[in-house]
Amino acid sequence: MPLSKIDEAGLASNAQYTGFKNRIINGAMAIAQRGTSFTSVGNSGSVPAYTLDRWFGWRGAWTANLDVSQQTGWGSYQYAMRVQRTSGTSSTASINIAQIIESINCYDLAGQNVTISLGMRSGANYSGGQVSVIAQFSTAANQTSSGLGNGTWTGQTGLSQNFTITTTATSYSLTVAVPSNALSVALQINWTPTGIAGTNDYIEITGVQLEKGSTATSFDYRPYGTELQLCQRYFEKIGGTTAADIYYVGGGTSGHNFSTTIGMVYKRVAPIVTVVGTWTVVTCNQPSVRSTSEQCITFGSSWTGTTGAGSFASTTSAYLTASAEL
């Protein structure tokens, strides 16, 4: 029996068929290719450091250590990101967690209202301070926000809205105007931990969504495989299991170079590729990268013997990383 014709008008009006509704990637904090725990994030000259996929952090002028980890979530969220102070001196300087959205994924937001929503809760020892959510655009110096959502709001500067968090999980939202010539969007979450009582205070964030329009809608859950591939456009870990999942062989005379090419998820630009760990090698040197493109990596070794040579990654500490982050 042939399929019935889809009612296109009804399809367009159905909120669940909105395409790439949530422009934040990994807003539910489920993808963690780099690992699930990061210590002293952004502590070297306050240089931003990537943590859970697509999210990076830095600590500004804060003198305490900033740790980030993937934690069990709450409500309908399986995971959350924990931002935690572990040691050092408290300060009114802010701690920052952010994600930059590629321009090709937010081009249609120019001149439109967008709404930001997220779930957030704090640790039991948290005793004060503020958290602000900022949507930063390429030319947004004088933009203002409008259409405030629920929450306890205390102040306004540019595109930021500050609110005091509580020990319960609550969703907050705000609406901002995107300038017509916006090229990219950066969502930034700042924690200013004034009045900290202990060194293990933390906040947890999940369900982060940035969508077109003036109303916050339900979180846009995407299949895990889809979310993983969206993350891998910017960072991909290849290998790192106990199987020989990256394997190549060669031959010739001593000193002869041999290589192989492997494909990957299409990257934003040709990535920076790093060979991590000690690989198992047979009559050859450790592998090195020969060339990269948006689609593939060529890497190999030089032969050191007079018999067949080969190399493979067969442990969790031997793998490749390809980074094309913004």
KOLDRENTOR-473914 format. One record per residue (C-alpha): chain; residue in one letter; x, y, z; residue number from 1. Coordinates in steps of 0.2 Angstrom, whole numbers. Each point is the difference from the previous one (the first is absolute). Example, Ala and Ser with C-alpha at 12.3 -4.5 7.8 and 13.67 -1.06 7.14 Angstrom:
<sites>
finu, kevex, x, y, z, paza
A, A, 62, -22, 39, 1
A, S, 6, 17, -3, 2
</sites>
This chain:
<sites>
finu, kevex, x, y, z, paza
A, M, 0, 0, 0, 1
A, P, 7, 17, -5, 2
A, L, 4, 12, 14, 3
A, S, -13, 14, 3, 4
A, K, 5, 18, -5, 5
A, I, 7, 10, 14, 6
A, D, -10, 15, 5, 7
A, E, 13, 13, -3, 8
A, A, -9, 14, 9, 9
A, G, -3, -10, 15, 10
A, L, 18, -6, 0, 11
A, A, 6, 18, 0, 12
A, S, -11, 5, 15, 13
A, N, 6, -15, 10, 14
A, A, 13, 6, 13, 15
A, Q, 10, -17, -1, 16
A, Y, 4, 2, -18, 17
A, T, 11, 16, 1, 18
A, G, 16, -7, -7, 19
A, F, 16, 5, 10, 20
A, K, -11, 9, 14, 21
A, N, 13, 0, 13, 22
A, R, 16, 8, -6, 23
A, I, 10, -5, 15, 24
A, I, 9, -17, -3, 25
A, N, 1, -12, 15, 26
A, G, -11, 11, 10, 27
A, A, -5, -16, 10, 28
A, M, 19, -3, 4, 29
A, A, -1, -18, -6, 30
A, I, 15, 0, -12, 31
A, A, 17, 0, 9, 32
A, Q, 13, -6, -13, 33
A, R, 15, 9, 10, 34
A, G, -5, -8, 16, 35
A, T, -12, 2, 15, 36
A, S, 11, 10, 12, 37
A, F, 11, 15, -2, 38
A, T, 10, 8, 13, 39
A, S, 8, 18, 1, 40
A, V, -10, 5, -16, 41
A, G, 6, 16, -8, 42
A, N, 13, 3, 15, 43
A, S, 15, 3, -11, 44
A, G, -1, 19, -4, 45
A, S, -19, -2, 0, 46
A, V, 1, -9, -17, 47
A, P, -17, -8, -5, 48
A, A, 0, -19, 0, 49
A, Y, -12, -12, -7, 50
A, T, -9, -12, 11, 51
A, L, -16, -9, -4, 52
A, D, -3, 1, -19, 53
A, R, -2, 17, -7, 54
A, W, 2, 8, 17, 55
A, F, 15, 10, 6, 56
A, G, 4, 9, 16, 57
A, W, 12, 12, 8, 58
A, R, 1, 8, 17, 59
A, G, 4, 19, -3, 60
A, A, 9, 8, 14, 61
A, W, -7, -13, 13, 62
A, T, 15, -8, 10, 63
A, A, -9, -16, 4, 64
A, N, 1, -16, -10, 65
A, L, -15, -3, -12, 66
A, D, -5, -18, -3, 67
A, V, -13, -6, -12, 68
A, S, -7, -17, -1, 69
A, Q, -15, -10, -8, 70
A, Q, -12, -5, 14, 71
A, T, -16, -10, 1, 72
A, G, -14, 12, -4, 73
A, W, -18, 3, 7, 74
A, G, -17, 0, -6, 75
A, S, -1, -5, -19, 76
A, Y, 19, 3, -2, 77
A, Q, 12, -15, 1, 78
A, Y, 15, 11, 2, 79
A, A, 5, 17, 6, 80
A, M, 16, 11, 0, 81
A, R, 7, 4, 17, 82
A, V, 11, 15, 2, 83
A, Q, 9, -1, 17, 84
A, R, 12, 10, 11, 85
A, T, 12, -12, 8, 86
A, S, 14, 11, 8, 87
A, G, 7, 18, 0, 88
A, T, -6, 17, 5, 89
A, S, -18, 5, -3, 90
A, S, -2, 16, -10, 91
A, T, -14, 10, -8, 92
A, A, 8, -4, -17, 93
A, S, -11, -11, -11, 94
A, I, 3, -18, -6, 95
A, N, -6, -2, -18, 96
A, I, -7, -15, -10, 97
A, A, -4, 4, -18, 98
A, Q, -4, -7, -18, 99
A, I, 2, 8, -16, 100
A, I, -12, -4, -14, 101
A, E, 6, -1, -17, 102
A, S, -7, 14, -12, 103
A, I, -7, -12, -12, 104
A, N, -11, -7, 14, 105
A, C, -7, 17, 5, 106
A, Y, 0, 10, -16, 107
A, D, -19, 0, 0, 108
A, L, -1, 8, 17, 109
A, A, 5, 17, -7, 110
A, G, -13, 13, 5, 111
A, Q, -10, -13, 10, 112
A, N, -3, -3, 18, 113
A, V, 7, -15, 8, 114
A, T, -4, -8, 17, 115
A, I, 13, -8, 12, 116
A, S, -5, -13, 13, 117
A, L, 9, -12, 11, 118
A, G, -1, -10, 16, 119
A, M, 11, 5, 14, 120
A, R, 2, -5, 18, 121
A, S, 13, 3, 14, 122
A, G, 10, -10, 13, 123
A, A, -6, -1, 18, 124
A, N, 14, 11, 6, 125
A, Y, -3, 14, -12, 126
A, S, -4, 16, 9, 127
A, G, 0, 14, -11, 128
A, G, 5, 8, -17, 129
A, Q, -8, 2, -17, 130
A, V, -1, -9, -16, 131
A, S, -2, 9, -16, 132
A, V, -5, -7, -17, 133
A, I, 7, 11, -15, 134
A, A, -3, -2, -18, 135
A, Q, 14, 9, -9, 136
A, F, -1, 4, -19, 137
A, S, 13, 6, -11, 138
A, T, -6, 18, 0, 139
A, A, -10, 0, 16, 140
A, A, 8, 14, 10, 141
A, N, -16, 10, 3, 142
A, Q, -13, -13, -2, 143
A, T, -13, -2, 14, 144
A, S, -11, -15, 6, 145
A, S, -18, -1, 1, 146
A, G, -14, -12, 4, 147
A, L, 7, -6, 17, 148
A, G, -6, -18, 5, 149
A, N, -2, -7, 18, 150
A, G, 13, 1, 14, 151
A, T, 7, 12, 12, 152
A, W, 8, 14, -10, 153
A, T, 12, 13, 7, 154
A, G, 7, 11, -13, 155
A, Q, 4, 3, -18, 156
A, T, 15, 4, -10, 157
A, G, 0, -1, -19, 158
A, L, -6, -17, -5, 159
A, S, 2, -8, 18, 160
A, Q, -13, -3, 13, 161
A, N, 6, -5, 17, 162
A, F, -10, -11, 11, 163
A, T, 3, -8, 17, 164
A, I, 0, -19, 0, 165
A, T, -8, -11, 13, 166
A, T, 3, -18, 6, 167
A, T, -14, -6, -11, 168
A, A, 0, -3, -19, 169
A, T, -9, 14, -9, 170
A, S, -1, 5, -18, 171
A, Y, 4, 18, -5, 172
A, S, -2, 9, -16, 173
A, L, 3, 17, -8, 174
A, T, -3, 7, -18, 175
A, V, 13, 10, -9, 176
A, A, 1, 9, -17, 177
A, V, 12, -6, -13, 178
A, P, 8, 14, -10, 179
A, S, -3, -1, -19, 180
A, N, 18, -3, -4, 181
A, A, 4, -13, 13, 182
A, L, 13, -13, -6, 183
A, S, 0, -11, 16, 184
A, V, -7, -2, 17, 185
A, A, 9, -4, 16, 186
A, L, -10, -6, 15, 187
A, Q, 9, 4, 16, 188
A, I, -5, -5, 18, 189
A, N, 9, 9, 14, 190
A, W, 1, -4, 18, 191
A, T, 5, 13, 12, 192
A, P, 2, -9, 17, 193
A, T, -1, 13, 13, 194
A, G, -3, -5, 18, 195
A, I, 7, -18, -3, 196
A, A, -1, -11, 16, 197
A, G, 11, -15, -6, 198
A, T, 13, -5, -13, 199
A, N, -12, -13, -8, 200
A, D, -14, 12, -5, 201
A, Y, -7, -3, -17, 202
A, I, -13, 3, -13, 203
A, E, -7, -13, -12, 204
A, I, -7, 5, -17, 205
A, T, -10, -10, -13, 206
A, G, -14, 1, -13, 207
A, V, 8, 15, -8, 208
A, Q, -10, 6, -15, 209
A, L, 1, 15, -11, 210
A, E, -14, 1, -13, 211
A, K, -9, 12, -12, 212
A, G, -15, 10, 7, 213
A, S, -6, 8, 16, 214
A, T, -6, -15, 9, 215
A, A, 10, -14, 9, 216
A, T, -6, -17, -6, 217
A, S, 4, -18, 5, 218
A, F, 18, -6, -1, 219
A, D, 5, -6, -17, 220
A, Y, 6, -18, 3, 221
A, R, 9, -7, -15, 222
A, P, 6, -18, -2, 223
A, Y, 17, -3, 8, 224
A, G, 8, -5, -16, 225
A, T, -6, 16, -8, 226
A, E, 6, 11, 15, 227
A, L, 17, -9, -1, 228
A, Q, 2, 3, -18, 229
A, L, -4, 19, 3, 230
A, C, 14, 0, 13, 231
A, Q, 12, -9, -11, 232
A, R, -1, 14, -13, 233
A, Y, 11, 10, 12, 234
A, F, 9, -14, 10, 235
A, E, 2, -19, -3, 236
A, K, 9, -13, 10, 237
A, I, 5, -15, -11, 238
A, G, 5, -16, 9, 239
A, G, 3, -1, 18, 240
A, T, -8, -18, 3, 241
A, T, 8, -17, 4, 242
A, A, -3, -6, -18, 243
A, A, 13, 3, -14, 244
A, D, -12, 13, -8, 245
A, I, 14, 10, -9, 246
A, Y, 12, -12, -9, 247
A, Y, 11, 2, -14, 248
A, V, 15, -10, -8, 249
A, G, 14, 4, -12, 250
A, G, 16, -7, -7, 251
A, G, 16, 5, -9, 252
A, T, 18, 3, 5, 253
A, S, 5, 8, 17, 254
A, G, -5, 18, 1, 255
A, H, -14, -2, -13, 256
A, N, -15, 10, 5, 257
A, F, -18, -8, -1, 258
A, S, -16, 8, 4, 259
A, T, -19, -3, 0, 260
A, T, -15, 12, -2, 261
A, I, -16, -1, 11, 262
A, G, -16, 9, -2, 263
A, M, -9, 10, 13, 264
A, V, -16, 11, 2, 265
A, Y, 2, 15, -11, 266
A, K, 8, 14, 10, 267
A, R, -3, 19, 0, 268
A, V, 18, 2, -7, 269
A, A, 15, -11, -1, 270
A, P, 3, -5, 18, 271
A, I, 15, 0, 11, 272
A, V, 4, -19, 2, 273
A, T, 9, -7, 15, 274
A, V, 7, -17, 2, 275
A, V, -3, -5, 19, 276
A, G, 9, -13, 10, 277
A, T, 12, -14, -4, 278
A, W, -6, -11, -14, 279
A, T, 5, -18, -3, 280
A, V, 13, -1, -14, 281
A, V, 9, -14, -9, 282
A, T, 16, 5, -8, 283
A, C, -5, 18, -3, 284
A, N, 0, 16, 10, 285
A, Q, -15, 8, 9, 286
A, P, -13, 7, -13, 287
A, S, 0, 18, -4, 288
A, V, -12, 11, -10, 289
A, R, 4, 3, -19, 290
A, S, -15, 11, -6, 291
A, T, -18, 4, 5, 292
A, S, -15, 7, -9, 293
A, E, -18, 3, 5, 294
A, Q, -4, -19, -4, 295
A, C, 15, -10, 4, 296
A, I, 17, -3, 9, 297
A, T, 15, -7, -8, 298
A, F, 13, -6, 13, 299
A, G, 13, -13, 0, 300
A, S, 18, -6, 6, 301
A, S, 17, -4, -6, 302
A, W, 6, -18, -2, 303
A, T, 14, -5, 12, 304
A, G, 3, -18, -5, 305
A, T, 1, -13, -14, 306
A, T, -16, -8, 2, 307
A, G, -18, 6, -1, 308
A, A, -5, 14, 11, 309
A, G, -16, 6, 8, 310
A, S, -7, 11, 13, 311
A, F, -17, 0, 9, 312
A, A, -9, 8, 15, 313
A, S, -6, -13, 12, 314
A, T, -2, 9, 17, 315
A, T, -11, 13, 7, 316
A, S, 15, 12, 0, 317
A, A, 5, -1, -18, 318
A, Y, -11, 9, -12, 319
A, L, -1, 15, -12, 320
A, T, -9, 17, 3, 321
A, A, -6, 12, -13, 322
A, S, -5, 17, 5, 323
A, A, -8, 14, -11, 324
A, E, -8, 10, 15, 325
A, L, -5, 18, -3, 326
</sites>
